[in-house]
């Protein structure tokens, strides 16, 4: 057939075959202009979307506010997050993703559909193809839930890539070479520790302890130590402001308002980074244990590469003050933090849209 096609081209009038190729190329460019393939980081805390043309086009909390009686969506994303802990009985604000996987299928579908429409409205003539990153410890049932929720939300073809692999691609690590690269991706629901070589994960350790567990630990600490109830958003703000995994050069202080557990009245307390560091002891220890376990299970040749190249930290948890110092002190290895750890994963997932042949081996479904 190939020879017949070539003969037909030669038999055409001068320039006709070339014009047809030009027209086909123009059509493909026009189609790509109006069809937006998407990369999605469907996270427990935040959902990010990426397109070839514009890079990161959406970064919003994975929160949905619903009418409690009718189940209608009232708000999604940043607006809905402000509802957490502040809603009347007629409204409920929920986070449909838990520990990196779907906890509420229907609400997740509505959330994904809202974000997709927000990104492609007015531009897409076709249902988009989507690449979604998922935790390494995800089950087949959980994978199917992610794919089906995206398809029902309007996606055409859905492919999955593991979060540590996406982080390695996003950070520009030589993931396709026969070298050991260790990635620690600390998201909202899970911490993914993986050793990557030759476009595959040689060893992975996934623990469902990450940013959310840190927030919960801070809330619990305030209840036990100060007899003070604080909300989810407040605990996150405390963690970001003064949270740390290792003693800081200078003490940080923040004033925290909440509800007194005894009197039920509003009350404020002043806390230091030392208090919050104590609160974060258990989740930080769990992350450190996962890193050590992965190092123990890594083959000697790959371990030697990691000793030379260090460990990459990605995800929002990488921003916890002093975490890199703690891991360095505990392992003796150099620790590298991606310049924009909150977007490392979605940037890597987005790069897989560019060259399906080169990145084809990283997909898991």
TIFI-383461 format. One record per residue (C-alpha): residue in three letters; x, y, z. Coordinates in steps of 0.02 Angstrom, whole numbers, plus 50000, padded with zeros to 5 digits. Each point is the difference from the previous one (the first is absolute). Layout:
BEGIN
(rec ala (X Y Z))
...
***
This chain:
BEGIN
(rec unk (50000 50000 50000))
(rec unk (50143 50118 50039))
(rec unk (50073 49979 49824))
(rec unk (49829 50028 49919))
(rec unk (49976 50160 50100))
(rec unk (50171 50064 49947))
(rec unk (49963 49958 49819))
(rec unk (49835 50093 50010))
(rec unk (50089 50154 50069))
(rec unk (50125 49995 49858))
(rec unk (49859 49987 49874))
(rec unk (49911 50154 50067))
(rec unk (50025 50169 49914))
(rec unk (50148 50100 50064))
(rec unk (49969 50073 50173))
(rec unk (49834 49908 50033))
(rec unk (50073 49877 50125))
(rec unk (50095 50139 50087))
(rec unk (49843 50107 50010))
(rec unk (49902 49854 50074))
(rec unk (50134 49977 50134))
(rec unk (49996 50186 50040))
(rec unk (49810 49997 50013))
(rec unk (50006 49847 50115))
(rec unk (50131 50085 50108))
(rec unk (49895 50158 50011))
(rec unk (49847 49898 50047))
(rec unk (50096 49912 50140))
(rec unk (50063 50167 50065))
(rec unk (49824 50073 49992))
(rec unk (49929 49847 50091))
(rec unk (50133 50011 50135))
(rec unk (49961 50184 50021))
(rec unk (49818 49966 50038))
(rec unk (50017 49836 50095))
(rec unk (50086 50012 50168))
(rec unk (50080 49842 50063))
(rec unk (50019 50018 50188))
(rec unk (50116 49940 50137))
(rec unk (49922 49990 50172))
(rec unk (50071 49988 50175))
(rec unk (49843 49940 50089))
(rec unk (50062 50029 50176))
(rec unk (49924 49980 50171))
(rec unk (50032 50183 50041))
(rec unk (50007 50083 49828))
(rec unk (49958 49961 49820))
(rec unk (50112 50070 49863))
(rec unk (49973 49998 49812))
(rec unk (50130 50025 49865))
(rec unk (49987 50025 49811))
(rec unk (50134 49994 49867))
(rec unk (49960 50175 49941))
(rec unk (49990 50093 50166))
(rec unk (50086 49894 50133))
(rec unk (49912 49999 50169))
(rec unk (49826 50072 49972))
(rec unk (49914 49952 50164))
(rec unk (50055 49976 50180))
(rec unk (49855 49988 50122))
(rec unk (49957 49908 50161))
(rec unk (49916 49830 49979))
(rec unk (49845 50055 50094))
(rec unk (49816 50001 49951))
(rec unk (49857 50090 50088))
(rec unk (49831 49914 49981))
(rec unk (49819 50038 50040))
(rec unk (49973 49875 50142))
(rec unk (49820 49961 49951))
(rec unk (50006 49996 49810))
(rec unk (50183 49956 49974))
(rec unk (50024 50142 49875))
(rec unk (50176 50071 49983))
(rec unk (50007 50177 50069))
(rec unk (50186 50035 49988))
(rec unk (50160 49911 49948))
(rec unk (50183 50031 50036))
(rec unk (50064 50157 50085))
(rec unk (49826 50069 50038))
(rec unk (49942 49834 50073))
(rec unk (50153 49986 50112))
(rec unk (49950 50159 50090))
(rec unk (49839 49908 50048))
(rec unk (50093 49868 50102))
(rec unk (49946 50013 50181))
(rec unk (49889 50150 49962))
(rec unk (49846 49927 49917))
(rec unk (49821 49996 50066))
(rec unk (49908 49833 50007))
(rec unk (49929 50028 49826))
(rec unk (50175 50000 49922))
(rec unk (50141 49873 50017))
(rec unk (50177 50026 49940))
(rec unk (50092 49838 49966))
(rec unk (50166 49940 49933))
(rec unk (49961 49854 49883))
(rec unk (50182 49942 49994))
(rec unk (50074 49914 50151))
(rec unk (50176 49929 50017))
(rec unk (50033 50032 49817))
(rec unk (49850 49899 49937))
(rec unk (49815 50028 49967))
(rec unk (49892 49993 50156))
(rec unk (49840 50065 49919))
(rec unk (49984 49948 49818))
(rec unk (49851 50108 49949))
(rec unk (50067 50160 50080))
(rec unk (50172 49969 49925))
(rec unk (49920 49980 49828))
(rec unk (49909 50166 50020))
(rec unk (50158 50085 50061))
(rec unk (50104 49936 49853))
(rec unk (49862 50050 49877))
(rec unk (49995 50175 50074))
(rec unk (50189 50022 49985))
(rec unk (50007 49930 49823))
(rec unk (49861 50114 49939))
(rec unk (50083 50148 50084))
(rec unk (50161 49967 49907))
(rec unk (49938 49954 49825))
(rec unk (49842 50107 49989))
(rec unk (49992 50085 49831))
(rec unk (50155 49914 49932))
(rec unk (49968 49815 49981))
(rec unk (49910 49919 49853))
(rec unk (50032 49825 50066))
(rec unk (50003 49909 50165))
(rec unk (50176 50017 50071))
(rec unk (50122 49859 50029))
(rec unk (50064 50004 50179))
(rec unk (50153 49934 50090))
(rec unk (49973 49988 50189))
(rec unk (50133 49964 50130))
(rec unk (49957 49877 50140))
(rec unk (50089 49932 50156))
(rec unk (50110 49846 49979))
(rec unk (49901 49903 50131))
(rec unk (49834 50020 49909))
(rec unk (49895 49842 49975))
(rec unk (49921 49942 49837))
(rec unk (49829 50050 50067))
(rec unk (50065 50174 50043))
(rec unk (50081 50016 49828))
(rec unk (49835 49956 49917))
(rec unk (49909 50129 50107))
(rec unk (50121 50136 49943))
(rec unk (49983 49953 49815))
(rec unk (49810 49984 50006))
(rec unk (49976 50163 50094))
(rec unk (50105 50093 49869))
(rec unk (49908 49917 49855))
(rec unk (49830 50040 50073))
(rec unk (50059 50178 50029))
(rec unk (50030 50021 49812))
(rec unk (50172 49927 49964))
(rec unk (50030 49892 49848))
(rec unk (50154 49894 50026))
(rec unk (50070 49992 50179))
(rec unk (50175 49941 50043))
(rec unk (50084 49986 50169))
(rec unk (50177 50034 50057))
(rec unk (50070 49972 50174))
(rec unk (50035 50157 50102))
(rec unk (50186 49968 50036))
(rec unk (50031 49972 49815))
(rec unk (49909 50160 49957))
(rec unk (50102 50092 50133))
(rec unk (50163 49934 49926))
(rec unk (49948 50056 49826))
(rec unk (49944 50170 50064))
(rec unk (50163 50028 50093))
(rec unk (50103 49955 49847))
(rec unk (50082 49845 50075))
(rec unk (50079 49876 49876))
(rec unk (49860 49874 50034))
(rec unk (50026 49910 49833))
(rec unk (50184 49960 50032))
(rec unk (50073 49850 50095))
(rec unk (50028 50107 50156))
(rec unk (49916 49994 50169))
(rec unk (49897 50154 50043))
(rec unk (49905 50014 50164))
(rec unk (49845 50108 50010))
(rec unk (49901 50043 50158))
(rec unk (49834 50078 49951))
(rec unk (49902 50063 50151))
(rec unk (49825 50047 49949))
(rec unk (49840 50028 50096))
(rec unk (49948 49820 50027))
(rec unk (50153 49892 49964))
(rec unk (50189 50004 50005))
(rec unk (50077 49908 49853))
(rec unk (50180 49942 50016))
(rec unk (50067 49920 49841))
(rec unk (50162 49947 49918))
(rec unk (49992 50027 49812))
(rec unk (50110 49931 49862))
(rec unk (49975 49967 49813))
(rec unk (49826 50080 49996))
(rec unk (49936 49881 50133))
(rec unk (49980 49996 50188))
(rec unk (50126 49878 50072))
(rec unk (49931 50015 50176))
(rec unk (49860 50102 50077))
(rec unk (49938 50033 50175))
(rec unk (49831 50085 50016))
(rec unk (49935 50057 50169))
(rec unk (49834 50087 50028))
(rec unk (50080 50130 50111))
(rec unk (50030 50174 49928))
(rec unk (49933 50178 50010))
(rec unk (49826 49952 50061))
(rec unk (50073 49891 50139))
(rec unk (50107 50148 50053))
(rec unk (49847 50113 50009))
(rec unk (49907 49871 50103))
(rec unk (50151 49981 50116))
(rec unk (50002 50188 50030))
(rec unk (49813 50000 50041))
(rec unk (50023 49855 50121))
(rec unk (50148 50085 50084))
(rec unk (49900 50159 50033))
(rec unk (49860 49898 50076))
(rec unk (50118 49903 50115))
(rec unk (50120 50139 50049))
(rec unk (49893 50157 49996))
(rec unk (49822 49930 50012))
(rec unk (49962 50098 49844))
(rec unk (49898 49947 49848))
(rec unk (50068 50067 49835))
(rec unk (49936 49973 49824))
(rec unk (50080 49911 49853))
(rec unk (50044 50160 49908))
(rec unk (50075 50075 50158))
(rec unk (50110 49848 50032))
(rec unk (50065 50010 49823))
(rec unk (50041 50186 50019))
(rec unk (50095 49963 50161))
(rec unk (50099 49862 49915))
(rec unk (50047 50114 49856))
(rec unk (50044 50147 50112))
(rec unk (50105 49921 50136))
(rec unk (50003 49812 49968))
(rec unk (50171 49917 49992))
(rec unk (50083 49830 50007))
(rec unk (50167 50060 50070))
(rec unk (50045 50140 50124))
(rec unk (50005 50170 49914))
(rec unk (50137 50132 50018))
(rec unk (49873 50124 50069))
(rec unk (49842 49967 50098))
(rec unk (49835 50032 49911))
(rec unk (49841 50049 50092))
(rec unk (49819 50003 49942))
(rec unk (49836 50042 50085))
(rec unk (49865 49869 49978))
(rec unk (49814 50025 50028))
(rec unk (49878 49860 50034))
(rec unk (49862 49937 50113))
(rec unk (50034 49960 50183))
(rec unk (49957 49817 50033))
(rec unk (49939 50037 50178))
(rec unk (49905 50163 49988))
(rec unk (49954 49991 49816))
(rec unk (50052 50181 49976))
(rec unk (50126 50071 49876))
(rec unk (50179 50006 50063))
(rec unk (50173 50039 49931))
(rec unk (50170 49928 50045))
(rec unk (50177 50041 49944))
(rec unk (50103 49852 49941))
(rec unk (50178 49980 49936))
(rec unk (50076 49894 49864))
(rec unk (50057 49883 50139))
(rec unk (49819 49961 50045))
(rec unk (49953 49964 49820))
(rec unk (50158 49897 49971))
(rec unk (49949 49892 50148))
(rec unk (49826 49983 49926))
(rec unk (50073 49941 49834))
(rec unk (50115 49869 50078))
(rec unk (49898 49845 49953))
(rec unk (49963 50040 49816))
(rec unk (50178 50061 49970))
(rec unk (50069 49841 50079))
(rec unk (49888 49895 49886))
(rec unk (50069 50089 49846))
(rec unk (50179 49979 50060))
(rec unk (49968 49814 50032))
(rec unk (49934 49979 49821))
(rec unk (50159 50080 49932))
(rec unk (50111 49883 50103))
(rec unk (49898 49848 49950))
(rec unk (50017 50044 49815))
(rec unk (50188 50023 50019))
(rec unk (50015 49831 50086))
(rec unk (49906 49914 49858))
(rec unk (50095 50085 49859))
(rec unk (50125 49890 49904))
(rec unk (50184 50045 50032))
(rec unk (50036 50073 49826))
(rec unk (49849 50114 50008))
(rec unk (50043 50046 50180))
(rec unk (50172 50056 49942))
(rec unk (49918 50113 49870))
(rec unk (49888 50076 50133))
(rec unk (50152 50032 50109))
(rec unk (50072 50101 49854))
(rec unk (49841 50086 49943))
(rec unk (49907 50027 50164))
(rec unk (49812 49996 50034))
(rec unk (49871 50112 49915))
(rec unk (49860 50072 50108))
(rec unk (49839 50050 49912))
(rec unk (49820 50037 50046))
(rec unk (49932 50127 50123))
(rec unk (50076 49907 50148))
(rec unk (50173 50040 49932))
(rec unk (49970 50179 50058))
(rec unk (49993 49949 50183))
(rec unk (50143 50098 50079))
(rec unk (50151 49895 50047))
(rec unk (49937 49838 49923))
(rec unk (50145 49994 49878))
(rec unk (50122 50027 50144))
(rec unk (49920 49861 50103))
(rec unk (50008 49874 49857))
(rec unk (50181 50051 49963))
(rec unk (50050 49977 50183))
(rec unk (49913 49832 50007))
(rec unk (50064 49926 49835))
(rec unk (50161 50096 49966))
(rec unk (49939 50031 49821))
(rec unk (49984 50164 49907))
(rec unk (49820 50061 49991))
(rec unk (49936 50099 49852))
(rec unk (49835 50095 50002))
(rec unk (49918 50037 49833))
(rec unk (49988 50189 49970))
(rec unk (49809 49989 49993))
(rec unk (49957 49840 50095))
(rec unk (49812 50033 49998))
(rec unk (49996 49982 49810))
(rec unk (50138 49872 49968))
(rec unk (49879 49856 49975))
(rec unk (49879 50087 49882))
(rec unk (50144 50071 49898))
(rec unk (50071 49826 49980))
(rec unk (49830 49929 49956))
(rec unk (49981 50140 49873))
(rec unk (50165 49957 49917))
(rec unk (49934 49826 49960))
(rec unk (49875 50083 49882))
(rec unk (50141 50062 49889))
(rec unk (50078 49838 49938))
(rec unk (49894 49844 50018))
(rec unk (50139 49888 49933))
(rec unk (50135 50063 50119))
(rec unk (49887 50000 50154))
(rec unk (49891 49852 49953))
(rec unk (50092 49883 50118))
(rec unk (49953 50101 50155))
(rec unk (49812 49968 49987))
(rec unk (49927 49867 50114))
(rec unk (49831 49962 49919))
***
